[in-house]
Amino acid sequence: MSHFFWQGCLHPLIVPAHLMVLLALGLLLGQQDKSLLRTGLISFLVSLSLALVLTRVLPRIQHSDLSLLVLAVSLGSLIILRLRLNLVLVLTLSVMTGGLIGLDSAITALPGLDKNKIYLQLLGTELSATLMLSLLALLSFYLNKLLAGIAVRVIGAWVTAGSLMALALLVQRLLKAQ
C-alpha cells in the first residue's frame, strides 16, 4: 500500500515538465516579498489539491506537457527580468501551475485497483510537489539576498533554456506524429 504513496511522491521529480515548472515557480516566488510568497504557496496547494481530485472525473488532457513547458519558459523569463509582481499575477501563475500539474498527474484506473490506493498516490504527488515548491521558494528567497540575486537569475536562465530545449523536442515529436 505504501508503494503507491512513494510512487506518487516521485511523480513530480521524474516528469521533466513538472520539475521544470516547479523549479521556475519556486525561484519566482522566492524573488517576491514574504506575503506574496506565502499567498503563492497557499494558492498553489489549493489548486493542486482541487486538480488532483478532479483527475478522477475529468478526461486526461492532451499535450499537457506542451502547456507546462510554455509556462516554465514564461516563469523563467520573469525570473531573469526580476520583476516585482502584483498579487493578481502571483495568484494566477500559482493557480495555473498547480492546476496543470494536478491535471497532468492523473492515474490510469486499472480494473480491480482500489480507490484508496489511487488517492494515496495522489496524496503523495501533492505532498511531494508542495514540499519541493516550498523548499525551492525558501532557498530562492535567501539566495536572492546574495549578490543582488544574480545566482537566482542565472538558475532562472538555465531553467528557461532547458524548458526551451524540451519544448523544441516536444514540438518536433508532435510534428513528426502528424
Solvent accessible surface area in square Angstrom, and as a share of the most:
residue,aa,sasa,rsa
1,M,125,0.56
2,S,68,0.44
3,H,119,0.53
4,F,43,0.18
5,F,44,0.18
6,W,152,0.53
7,Q,84,0.37
8,G,0,0.00
9,C,19,0.11
10,L,96,0.48
11,H,43,0.19
12,P,0,0.00
13,L,80,0.40
14,I,122,0.62
15,V,31,0.18
16,P,92,0.58
17,A,4,0.03
18,H,0,0.00
19,L,68,0.34
20,M,45,0.20
21,V,0,0.00
22,L,0,0.00
23,L,46,0.23
24,A,0,0.00
25,L,1,0.00
26,G,0,0.00
27,L,6,0.03
28,L,3,0.01
29,L,1,0.01
30,G,1,0.01
31,Q,2,0.01
32,Q,3,0.01
33,D,79,0.41
34,K,126,0.53
35,S,64,0.41
36,L,26,0.13
37,L,24,0.12
38,R,136,0.50
39,T,41,0.24
40,G,0,0.00
41,L,34,0.17
42,I,103,0.52
43,S,14,0.09
44,F,0,0.00
45,L,69,0.34
46,V,93,0.53
47,S,12,0.08
48,L,0,0.00
49,S,34,0.22
50,L,110,0.55
51,A,5,0.04
52,L,4,0.02
53,V,89,0.51
54,L,64,0.32
55,T,17,0.10
56,R,71,0.26
57,V,115,0.66
58,L,85,0.42
59,P,114,0.72
60,R,133,0.49
61,I,70,0.35
62,Q,141,0.62
63,H,102,0.46
64,S,7,0.04
65,D,52,0.27
66,L,56,0.28
67,S,45,0.29
68,L,0,0.00
69,L,8,0.04
70,V,75,0.43
71,L,8,0.04
72,A,0,0.00
73,V,28,0.16
74,S,51,0.33
75,L,0,0.00
76,G,0,0.00
77,S,45,0.29
78,L,32,0.16
79,I,0,0.00
80,I,62,0.31
81,L,109,0.54
82,R,75,0.27
83,L,85,0.42
84,R,157,0.57
85,L,14,0.07
86,N,95,0.49
87,L,88,0.44
88,V,106,0.61
89,L,68,0.34
90,V,2,0.01
91,L,64,0.32
92,T,62,0.36
93,L,16,0.08
94,S,0,0.00
95,V,69,0.40
96,M,84,0.37
97,T,0,0.00
98,G,0,0.00
99,G,16,0.16
100,L,36,0.18
101,I,0,0.00
102,G,0,0.00
103,L,39,0.19
104,D,17,0.09
105,S,5,0.03
106,A,21,0.17
107,I,37,0.19
108,T,94,0.55
109,A,69,0.54
110,L,111,0.55
111,P,135,0.85
112,G,88,0.85
113,L,41,0.20
114,D,65,0.34
115,K,131,0.55
116,N,92,0.47
117,K,59,0.25
118,I,4,0.02
119,Y,94,0.36
120,L,46,0.23
121,Q,25,0.11
122,L,9,0.04
123,L,79,0.40
124,G,0,0.00
125,T,3,0.02
126,E,31,0.14
127,L,92,0.46
128,S,16,0.10
129,A,0,0.00
130,T,26,0.15
131,L,112,0.56
132,M,27,0.12
133,L,0,0.00
134,S,35,0.22
135,L,103,0.51
136,L,32,0.16
137,A,0,0.00
138,L,92,0.46
139,L,103,0.51
140,S,0,0.00
141,F,25,0.11
142,Y,125,0.48
143,L,41,0.20
144,N,14,0.07
145,K,132,0.56
146,L,105,0.52
147,L,140,0.70
148,A,68,0.53
149,G,0,0.00
150,I,95,0.48
151,A,36,0.28
152,V,0,0.00
153,R,87,0.32
154,V,63,0.36
155,I,48,0.24
156,G,0,0.00
157,A,38,0.30
158,W,175,0.61
159,V,4,0.02
160,T,15,0.09
161,A,48,0.37
162,G,13,0.13
163,S,0,0.00
164,L,90,0.45
165,M,128,0.57
166,A,30,0.23
167,L,27,0.14
168,A,62,0.48
169,L,121,0.60
170,L,16,0.08
171,V,59,0.34
172,Q,90,0.40
173,R,150,0.55
174,L,41,0.20
175,L,118,0.59
176,K,155,0.66
177,A,86,0.67
178,Q,180,0.80
